[in-house]
Amino acid sequence: MAEKVRWSRRMFLRGVSLCGGAVRIGLPPLEAMFNSTGTSYAAETSSGITEKSIPSRFVLWFNGNGIPERYWIPEETGANYPLTPCLTPLGPFRNHIHILSGLDNPAARKPGPGNDHHRSMSALVSGTSFTGRGAGGPSIDHMIAAKMSVQPGSAMRFRSLQVGVCQESHGESIHRNMSWAGYERALPPELIPHNLFDRLFGKREQSWMERKQSVLDLVRDDFRDLNAALGKQDQIRMDEHLASVRDLERSIASLPPEYAKASEPEIGGDVKDYPRIAKLQSDLLVHALASRQTRIVTYMLTKCQSLVRLPWLGYTTLRHHDYTHTNAESPQAQRILRDICRWHAEEFAYLLARMKSIREGEGTLLDHTCLLYIHEHAEANVHKNNGLVAILAGHLNGMTTGRHTKVTNTMGELYLGVANDILQLGIGTFPTASTKVEGLTAPPRC
């Protein structure tokens, strides 16, 4: 029977382009990949079929310039907290998220080079001081990726992926980078959808980017052979998956030609189609995780000390960072910051919805992922480094969700709780951490 055929969870549809470039399309989670209970991947080894647990994933999600606390942080804790104006887009996902407030970033207050954004960003991701050129040590995502990469059966195409949205190139490296392999060793995010598509699917050719040919045309034979061996439900899922890849192609091909290059916006100009690019990058991120090309992704919706304008919200007089410092405590300015941060939450909600739509075994991609949403500041106008907020999302390994918790821990202690209790990696230390945040996972049911 076709339904009994077992396929490797890392299989690709493969082809060769006219200029000799390799093309590969990662497969979605298929029923034929799982055991009879849908709880593990079935993998072929020299001794036959063995069972492998569904891999855990981690996404570190960031936007810059902090928050208006009155519109962002819930006043009540526990499960019945009212959603604040900034968090209303996350209403459909309140049972999938855990809001944590009261976090501290003590390394950001150490004297040293740079401004408050430089010091805050370096300390936020690495727990170390800004060196004048970058972070003073590895970021938490890199430490997690290093641990995951040595786990048995965990090898993937990409040890981690770094994804960004804003193409403005202002500022030093600490503005533009969130992932650091070590002392001043940045792992820059890929800001251009065309290039991220290339990395995931193979060498781009003008023929398919101009919609004269699809990358799917080059894997047609491979798809036909695989499809014939799949059950009906898997065939439907493959059709949906390939349709989504084609939709991505069309969306990228429809972008203006100048979007294929990163450049600083003209003085007084706007970053156009920002939400469109953000969603494309989120879609590519989800594809990379679902097709098991990586387990770790960092995503920068904006840069640290973001200077983007926001014409889609009707705000073009100032840039985001300027709004945080121009009569920032006035009712009008607070409402503007409220609207900006609500848009940030909308983009995070879009990512959660996409992950929730991907079926994987008995659950979804969101069920097998831990996402962590952070900022470099709390209240933006004063560059506040204590009272920070974060959102955990997903259900990996029994994550606690559906509540708001006030804590008195550092960001480093949050990272240790994520790494050790949720991701179960056994990371021993992190700068600024003397313990770990407790309660991030629910006790196992008897």
C-alpha positions, 0 to 999 in steps of 0.5 A: 500500500502507498500509505506504508511507504516511509520517506526520510524527513530530510528528503528534497525534490531535486533538479538541475537548472539550465546553467548547472545549478542545483535546485532543491525543494524541501518536503513538508511534514507528510503522513508517510514520514511518521510512525503509526501514532504520528508522534515521531519521524520514521527514518531509514538507517542501515538496520531498517526503520528507526523512530526519531522524535519530531525535532524542536525548533527555536525562533528569536524574534526582534523589533527595535526601539522598545514599547509604550509600557502603558499600552503594551504591558498588561496590568494583571497577571495570571490567565485572565489578564486583559489584552492591552491595545498593543497586544490585541492582534495576539488575541486569537493566540492568547492560549499559545503565548506567555507574556513575561514582564519585569526582566532586567538587562544589567550588562546594558548599564555598564560604562563603555563605548556607544550609545544606549542602543548599542549597549542595550542590544549587545547586552540583550543578545549576548549578555556582554558589553558593546566593544565599540564594534559589536557584541562582546561574545556569542548571542544566545541563538548561536549558543543554542544552535551549537548545542543542537548541532551536536545532538544525534540525528540533528544535522540539517542544511543550515545550522541556523538562519538569520533573517531581516526585513529593513534594508536601511543600512544606518548605524554600526554593526550592532544596529544591523545584527542580532546574531553573533558567533563570538567576539565581534563576529556578526552573522548578518541577517539576509534582508532580501527575499530574492536571496533568501529564496535562493538559499532555500531553493537553489540558484536563482535564474532570471527565467523563473524570476521573470515568471517565464519558468518556475523552479518547480519545473526543474523538479517535475520528474522527481515530484512525479515519482514521489507523488505516485508513492504517497497516499491521498492525504499526502498528495493533497499536502504536497500539492498545497506545499508546492502551490505555496512555493509558487506563490512565493515565487510570484510574490518575489517576482512581482517586487520592483527590480530595485528591491533586489538590492539593499540600499539606504532610503533617500533623505526624507524617503520612506521604506516602501512595502515594508509589511509586504517584505516582512510577510515574505520573509516570514513565509520563507522562515516557515518553509525553512523550519517546516521542511527541516532545513534548519532548527534555529532562526533569528528574525529582525522585523526592524533594526535596533534604533530603527529609523523606518517611516511607517506610511502604511500606518499614516505616520510619515512626519518622523521616523520610528526612533524620532517618535520615541523621543519627540514629546514622547509622553504626550497623549498624541505621541503615546498613541502613535507609539501604540499604533506602531507597536500594535503593528509589530504584534500584527506581524508576530501574529502573522508568523504564529498563524502561518506556523499553526497552519502547518500540520506535523504529526498529531500537532502543528509546527507551532506545537513543536517550536519555541518562539521568543519575542524581545526588544532592546528596551522597555519604555523607549524614550528613557532607554529603559533596561529594566522592566523589559518584556518578552513573549514566549510562544509555542507548545514545545515540551509542555511550555506554559502558555495563556498567562502573563507572569511578572518576574524579577530575573535577568534576560540571561536567566530567561535564556537559561530557562528557555534553553534548559527547560524548554529546549532541554539543551543543558547550557550551563552558564550565560552572562548576567545569569545566576539562576534560571527563570522557573515556570516556563514549562508545565509540570508533566501530567500523571 
